[in-house]
Amino acid sequence: MRQNTQHILKRQKQFVLWFTGYSGAGKSTIANAATQRFSEYSEQVQLLDGDVLRRGLCSDLTYTDSDRDENIRRVAEVAKLTLDSGSIVLAALISPKQAQRQQAREVFNKGEFIEVFIDTAFDDCEKRDVKGLYKKARLGEIKNFTGIDSKYEAPMHPEIHIKTAQQTVEECVNQVFDYLYSQQYLTK
């Protein structure tokens, strides 16, 4: 079956989009929507969702700082292997500490790691509480929960800074693609 040529992008560079933000900020929602857009353009793309990885690859880890470091290390290594196989990688993880995100960045060659800060107010994330995690954390059922008894360090200089309160999901995805075009990761 022949592809419609208007739905083909040219990838100029390999890259991983690393989505970070509080639980409930919209990381997975935006990453899923971006994955769908890439798929429409016939791009090989792999989404690494932190919640899914926590149920499998990282199911032996807790939420202590040392286990979070290991979680980020494992996901970065999987992302690098996937990137090296020719896929675009979207990784959606809280990754709450600057040092953890820097550790992940160092796994990749210069320019391959694009930090995407999903900037949603903590109160808005807690109000959404789609998975009931904030409630469990407030009841003491989840320890070291980011934003309650574990700190989130907002990125100081993310390549992409998305303020979800001011945009629709589609506008957020457009912001990601605008960056990729402007920095020549993709061309039309």
N, C-alpha and C positions, 0 to 999 in steps of 0.2 A: 504494500500500500504506500503510495507516495505522500510525503508530508507536505502540508501547505507551507510554502516558503516564508510567509509572513509570520509564522509561529516558530521561527528558528532564531536563536540568539547565538552570537559568537562569544565564547568565553575567552578572554585575553589572559586571565591569571587564575591559578588555583586559589581557593579560599574556603575558610570556615567562618560562618556567622555564629558568634558566641553570644546568645541572649542571656542577660542577667537581670535580676530584679527580685522583689519580694515574691513569696508564694501568693498566687492570685493576681499578680500584676498584669498578666496577659502574655507571658513569654511563649507558652505552648500555643495559644490561640494565634498569635501573630506568626510564629514559626510554621505552624500548620498551613496557614493561609499563604505564606511565602513559598512553602514547599509545593503547594498546589499550583501556584503561578509558574514556578520553575518547570513543573511537569507539563504544563500547557505548552511550554516552549521546547519540549522534548529534551530537557536537560536531565542528566543523571543526578539525582539528589537523594541524600539520606538525612533523615531527621533523627537526632539523638535526644530523646526527651528524658529529663532527669527522673521523673516519676516512674517511667517504664524501666529505666536502667536500675533504679533502686529495687525493683521487684525481681530483677534477674542478676545481671553482672555484678551489681553492688549490694545485693541483698544481705551480705554479711556485715555491712557497715552501719554504724549508728550516726548520730548527728554531732558527735564531739568534734572539736577542731581537728584532731589528728585523723579521724575517719572522714571528715569532709575533705581534708587535703588528699587523702587516698582516693576518694570518689572523683575529685577533679582530675587527679593524675590518670586514673583509669579511663575516664571519658576522653581526655585529651589524647591519650595514646590510641584509642579506638578511632577518634576523629582523624588523627594523622594517617592511620592505616587506610581509612576510607577515602580520605582526600588523595592519597598516593595512588589509589586504584582508579582515580579519574572522576569521582563524584564530588559534587558540591555538598558541603556538610553544614547542617544547621543544628547547633547544640543549644538546648534550652534547659538551663540549670540555674538555680538560685545563685550559686557560687558567690557567697556573701562577702568574702574578704579580698581586698586588693591583692594580697600576696598570692592567693589561690589563682586568681585570674592571670596574674603575671606568670605564675608557674605554668599555666596552660599555654599562654602566649609563647613561652620559650620553647615549647615542643615544636613549633612551626617555624618555617623560614620567614624571613622578614616580608611583611606584606600579606601573608597568608591568613593571619588571624584578625578578624574584624569584630571588635567588641560592640554589642548592641545593648544599650542600657534602656530597659523598659521601665520608665520612670512613672510609677503610679504611687500615689500617696499611701502610706501604710494604713491609715484609717479606711481608705477605699478598699484596699485588699482585704482587710479584716471584715468589712461589711459584706463583701462578696462571699467569702469563705465557702466557695463552691464545694470543697472536699470535706468541710467540717474540721479542718486541721487547727484553725485558730481557736475554736471552741475547746478542742482536746488539749491544746497547749495551755490555755487559760485554766483548765481544770487540773493541770499537772500530769496529764496522761502522755504528753509528748515533751521530752526534755530537750533543751538547747534549740528551741524553735526560733528561727530567724525573725527578729523584730520584737520578740517577747522576752526571752532570756538569753538570746544570742544576737550580737550586733550585725547589722548589714552596713557595709562600707560602700557607699555609692561610688561608681567610677568617677575618677577625676577628669579623664580625657577620653571618653569613649569615641570611637569613630562615628557611631550613630547614636543619637540621643532622642528617644521617642517618648513624648509626653502623652500618655494614653487618654488622659482626661479631656484633652483638647482635640482628639482625632478619632475617627472610626477605624475599624480594623483595616479596611481597604486603604485608607489614608496612611496608616502605619506601614503597611506593606509597600505602598508607593514610595514612602520615605526611604525604605531599605533599597528599593530598586533605583531610585534617583541617585543615591550614594554610589551604588555599584556602577551605574552608567557614568557618573561624573568622575569617578576614579579609574575608569577604563577597566574594571573587572569584567564588564559585559559591554558588548556593542549590539545595536539592533541590526 
